[in-house]
Amino acid sequence: MNKILILLITIITSSNNNNAFSQRLHETKENKTNNQKKKPNIIFILADDLGIGNVSTYGADNYSTPNIDMLAKEGIQFNRSYTAPLCGPSRAMILTGRYAFRTGATNQDACLLIKPSNEIMIPSILKKAGYTSSCIGKWGQLPLGPKEFGFDDYIKFKGSGVYKSTPEKIEHYSINGEDRILNDSEYMPDLMHNHMIDFIDKNKSNPFFVYYSMSHVHGKIIPTPDSKSDSKDLFADNILYMDKLVGKLIHYLDSTNLRENTLIVFFGDNGTGNQWYNNSTIGGRVLSGKKGEMKECGSLVPMIVNWKGIAKKGIQTNQLIDASDFLPTFAEISGVELPKSLLIDGKSFAKNLTQKTKNERDWVFTELGKDWYVREKDWKMNRAGELFDMSKAPFEEILITENNETSVSKEAKKRLSKTLDNLAPQNGILDTGSGNGRHASKEKKKKESKDTGIE
C-alpha cells in the first residue's frame, strides 16, 4: 500500500514539474493566492554602442555600471550573446527575429526597405496576446515609423544619438505623430524616460511591451546633466548616466509593485564605438573587434535578463544567444503562436530562464554587408570559408591554416560548412551597397528614397 502511495505522489510531482513553466510565466506572488493568471510585462532596454568592455559586471576596467550590475546579480548574465555589428541591421534582426539575407537589412540604408507588408515586428506579435506597446527613443535606420509596425505609442528622435540642442544644431523629436523641437533646457534621455514612465503608468493594469532604445552611449558624446565642469571622461559620464536611468526605471517598477510581473532584458545593439575602443579593456587587455567589424566584439554584446521571482537568480551562462531569439522568446512567454507566413530564425530561450534545461543553440549567425559568419562555442567560419579558433575569445581569433590545423579543426570546418550550406544565405537577399554595411553614397540614397517614398 505504501509503495502505491509513493508511486502516486511521484507521478503527481512529475506532472506538476512539467506544468510549472507555463504557470510561472503568467503568475506573480500577488495573484498566486487567488490562482489568477496575468501575462508578464516586457521591457527591452537597448543600449547604443555599448560593448562588454563598457559594463563593469563583464569586467570592464574603466567604467562603472552599478544598477546594471545589480540586474545581473539578481538575474541572469549572458556571456555569449551576439547581434549584427551595426545599429540598423542589429535592430532589424532584433525586432523581426529574422536574418538579414531574409529581410534585406544587410546595411544601414537597406534597413529602410523593410515593409510592414512583408515583415512582422515584436509589437504586432504581442498585440495578439492583448499587449499595448511603446517605442521609446531611437528608431534610426528603420523605415517609416513605430506606429506602422504595430507600436501603439512612441517618442522618437531624428538621427542616431540625440542628447541636447546646441547653437550649431537644433534637434527634433516626435511624440505619436506630433513633431517637436528639443528646447535648450531639455535633455532627450530624460524626456524619453519620463514618457516611458507615463506610458507604463497609464497601461499598468494590462500587459505592456516597451522597446526602450536609449540614446546612450552613441556619439557625439556631450556632458550629461551630472557631468562636472572639469570632467576628464565624458564617455564614462554618459555610461554612468545611462546606468542611472536604468536604476530609475527599476526603482519605479519596485515602487509600483510591477517588478515581479515584469521581464526586463538589457542588451547592446553592437560593440563599442571606435573612439572609445582602446580604453574599453577587460583585465587590461584590448578586445578583438568593435562596432562595424566582423570580429568577435563587433557583435558580442552585454545581455542581462531579470525577472524577479521568476527567472533564475545570480547566474552567469555561456549559452549562445542570437539577436533573432527575442521575438520567439517573447511570443512564447506571452502565449502567442509564431506567424506561419514567415520563417523565423530565432530560437526561444524562454524555458531556459526558469528551468534547468539544455534547450540551447549550437550556433549563432551574424551578417553585415557582404560578409557573414556562423559561430559555435569555440569556432567561427566566415563567408570565405575561413575557420577561426575562438577558444581565446574575446581577446584573440586564430585563423586556421594548413600549418595549425588538427583533426578537431577539420571536424569543426566540416560541421560549420554544413550549417552554412543549410542556411544558404547566398540564396537570399544579398547586399548591394559598398559591402561594409555602412551608408551608401548620397546618389544611391537619393535614388532609394525616391523609389521607396522614404526620405
N, C-alpha and C positions, 0 to 999 in steps of 0.2 A: 504493500500500500504506500509506504514512504517513497519507494522508487518511482511509483506512478506520479505521486505528488511532485517530486523533484523534476521529473520529465516535463510535466505540465508547466511548472514555473520557468524552466529553461526555454520552452517553446514561446511562452508569452514574452519573456525578456528579450529573446532574439527578435520577435516581431516588433516589439517596441523600439529596439535599436534601429531597425530598418526604417521605421516611420519617423524617427527623431528629427532627421534633417528637415523634412517638409514642415513639421510642427514648429521647429525652432526658427525657421525662416520668417514666419508670419506671427510670432508671438513675442511680446515683451513681458518683463516681470510684472508690470501693472495689470495686464489683461489675462495672465495665466490663471489667476484665481477664479475668474468667471468664464474661462475657456473661450473667450472671444479671440478672433484672429484678425490681424491687421498687417497689410503689406508694408514692408520697411521703406522708409525714405532712403534716397540715394543721393549723395553729394560727391561729385567727381571733381577734385581740385587738380588743375593742370598748371604747373609752374612752367615758365617760359625760359628756355636756355639754361636750365638748372641741371647740371650733371652730378654724378655721385661724389665728385670731388668738392662739391659745394654744400654738402649736408653732413653735419657732424656725426650723426648716427652711423654713417657709412665710413667714418674715419677721416673726414676732411681735416687737414692740418690748420687751415687759416680762416674757417668760417664757423659760425655758431648758429644752430637752429634748435633751441631748447623745446619749443612747442611741437615741432615735427618729430623730434627725438622722443617726446612723450607719447605721441601717437604710435610710434614704433614699439615703445616699451609696453604699451597697453594693447598692442595688436600684433600684426604680422609684418615683418620686414622682408621684402623680396629682393634678393641679391642678383637675380638674373632676369631682369625684365627689359625687353627690347622694343624699339619702335623705329620709324624712319628717322634719319638724322637731320631732317629739316622740318620746320613747323607745319607747312601746308600739307605735304604728304603724310606726316605723322597724324595730324588731326583728322584727315580724311580716313585713315585707317582706323583710328580710334572710334569715330562716330558711325562708320559703315560696317565695321567688322570684316572688311574685305581688302585684299591686297591690291596694290597699285596697278598691276597688269590686268586686273578685272575692272577697276573704276576709271582708269586712265590718269589717276593722280600721281604721276611719276615725277613731276617737278612743281615748283611753286605756282606757275601760271596755269599748268594743265589742271590743277585742282578746280579752277573756275569752270571747267567744262562739265563737272558733275551736275546732274539734274535730278529734281525730285521724281521725275517720271521713270528714272532707271536705277535710283539708289534710295535705300531706306535708312534713315539715321535713328539713333537710340531713342529720341523722344517719341517718334512715331510708333516704335515698338512698344514702349511703356504706356502709351496712351490707351492701348487696348486693355490694359490692366487698371485703368482709372487714374493714372498718374497725370499730374499737372507739372509742367516743366518750365525751367527758366535757363536762359543762356546769359551768363554774366561775363562781360569783358571782350576779349579778343575773338573776332570772327575771321579777320585777316584774309588769307588767300582762299577761303572757302567762298562758294558762289552765292549770289542772291542775298538772302538774309536768314536769320534763325527761324523766323515765322514760316517761311516756305518749306522748311524741313521738319516742321512739327512742334517747334517750341511755342508755348503759349505766352511767354513773356520774355523780354530781353532788355539788356542795356549793353550797347557795344560802342567801341570807339573806332575811328578810322585809322588805319595803319597797323603797325606791328606792335610797338611798345610805346604807350602813351602814359605820361605822368602829369605834366602841367603845361599850360600855355606859357609861351615866352614872347618877348617883343619880336623875336625873329619868326615865330610860328604860332599862330592861333590854332589850337586843337579843337576838333569837333567830335561829338558823340551823339548817339540817338537812343531814345527810350521808346520802345514799342511804336516805331514809325515817326516819332517826333524828333526832328533834328535840333540839337542844341550846341551852343558854344561853351567851351570849358573856360569858366571865369578865372581871373588871375588868382583868386583866393582858393580855388578848388583843386583838390588832388584826386586824380582819376581813380587810383586804387581804393581810396576811401569812399568815393561815390559808388563804386561797384559793390563794396562791402555793405554799405547802407541799403542799396537797392536789393541786394540778396536777402538781407535780414527782413526787410519789409515784405518781400515775396514769401519767405518762409512763414512769417507771422500770419499772413493772410491765408495761407494754404495748409497750415499745420494740422487741420482736422482731417485731411485726406492725404494719401501718399503723394510725395512730390519728388521730382528729379531736378537737381541743379548741376549744370555744367559750368563750373567756376574756372574760367580761363583767364588767369592772372596776367597783369602787366609785367610783374617782376619775374625774372630779372633781365628782360630784354633791353638791349641798348637803344637809344643813347641814355646812359646812366647819369642821373642828376641827383642832387641832395634830396633826401626824404624829409618829411616834417620833423623827424627825430635826429637828423644829422647835425652835428656840431659845426660851427662855422669854420673850425680848423681841422675838420675831419681829414684823415690821411688815406682813407679807403672807402670811397663812396659805394663801391660794389659790395663790400661787406655790410655797409649800412643798409643797402637795398635788400640783401638777403635777410638781414635781421628784421627789417620792416615787413617783408613777406611773411616771415615766421610769426611776427606779432599779429598779423591779420588772421593767420590760421588759428592762433591762440584765441583771438576774439571770437571767431566762429565757434570754436569748441566751447568756450565759456557760455555763449548764448544758448547753444544746444543743451548744455548741462542745466542752465538756469530755467529753461522752459520744459524740462523733462522730456526732451525729444531725443536725447543722445542714445538711449538704449534701443530705440527703434530706428536708428539711422546708420546706414552703412556709409563709411567715409573712405574714399580712395584718394591717396595723394600720389601724383605721377608727374614725371618730367616729359616735356614734348620732344626734347632731343638733348644732345650733350652740351657742355659748356661752350660759350662763345669764344672766338679766337683771342680776343683781347685779354681774357682772364684765365686762359687755359694753363699757362705755365705756373700760375700761382695756385691752381686748383689741384694740389697734390694730396696724396694719401700716404702716410708713413714716410714722408719726404721724397716720394717717388712720383714722377710725372706719368700720367695715364696715357694709354695708347688710344689716340683719336679724340676728336672734338666735333662740335657742330659742323654739319655739312660734309663730314668724312665718313667713308665706309669702313673705318676701323672700329674697334670694339666700343670705345666710349663716345663715338658719334651717336650710337644707338642704345647703348646700355645706360639706363636712367634709373633714378630712385623711384621706388614704388612701395607704398605702405598702405595696408588695409586695416582699418579699425572699425570694429562693430561690437561695441561694449556689451558684454553679457552674452554674446552670440558666437563671434569668431574666436579662434584660439588666441591666447594672450602671451606676449613676450617671446614670440617665435621668430627665428630667422630661418629662411628657407632658400635653397638653391634651385627650387622648381623653376623651370623655364616658363616665362610669360611673354606672350606676343601681344602687341597693342591691339590686334584684331580680337582679342579674347574678351574685351569688356562688354561688347554688345551681347553675345550669347550668355555671358555670366549674369548680367543684369536681367536679361529675359528670363532665365531660369529662376532667379531669385524672386521675380515678380509674378511668376507663373504663366508666362506668355510663350506660345509656340513661335519658333523662328519662321520667317516667311519662306514659303516653298518656292517662290518665284526666283529667288536669288541663292547662289551658292555662298554661304557664309564661311569664311576661312577660320574664324576664331573658334576656340575650344573653351567651353565653360569651365571655370575653376571654382564654381560655387560650392561644391561639396568639399573641396579641399580646405575651405575656411572653417568648417565646423567638425569635420570627421577626420579620422586618421586614415586617409585614403592615398593611394598611389596613382590616382587617375590623372597622370601628368603628361605633358607634351614630351615627345622625343626630340623635337627640333623647333626652331623659330625661323621665320623668313623675313628678310629685310631688303627693301628695294629703294633705289633713288636714281633718277636719271636713267642712264643706260646701263647701270650696274645693279647687281643683286647678289645676295649670298644666302645660304642656308647654314644654320648654326646648331650644332649639337652641344653636349656638355663640354667636350674637350676638343672639338674640331669644327672648322669652318671651311666651306667651299664656295668660291665666287663664280660669276658667270663665265669667266675664262677657264674654269676648271682647276684653278689653283687651290691647293689644300694648305690650310694653316693649322699648326699645333697651337691650341688655345689654353693649354694647361697652365700657362703662366700669366694669363689674362687676369686683371685688366691692364697689366703693365707691358706685356710682350705678346707678339704674334709671330710665330716662327713658320716661315714658308718651307714647305716640304719639297725637296728636290731629290734627284737620284742619289745625292751624297748622304742624305739623312733619312731616307725612307726606311720603314720597317714593315714587318708583316701586319702590325697593328694599324699603321697609317694606310697601308694598302687596303685593308678591310674598311677603314673609315671612308676612304675615297670611293670605294665601290658602293658603300651604303648611301653616302650623300649624293653621289651621281644618280642613284636610283630615285632618291627623294626629289631631286630637281627634274628628272625625267617625268615623274608622276605629276608634279606641279605644272610643268611645261609653261613657264612664264613667257618664253619666246613666242608662244602661240597666242598670247593675249595682246592687250593694247600697249604698244611699245612707245618709248619716249621719242618725241620729235624735236626736243629742244637741243641745247648745247651739249647735253649729256651729263652735266654736273648737278642737275636738279634745281639749280637756281633760276633766276628770271631770264626770260627770253629777251631778244633785242627789242627796242622800242617799236620798231617797224612791225615785228611779228605780234607784239602785244596789242598794237593798234588794230591790226587785221583781225585777231582773235576776238577783240572786243566788239568789232563791227559785225563779225559773223554770228556771235552768240547774243549780242544785245547787252553784254555785261561790261560796264565801264569800270 
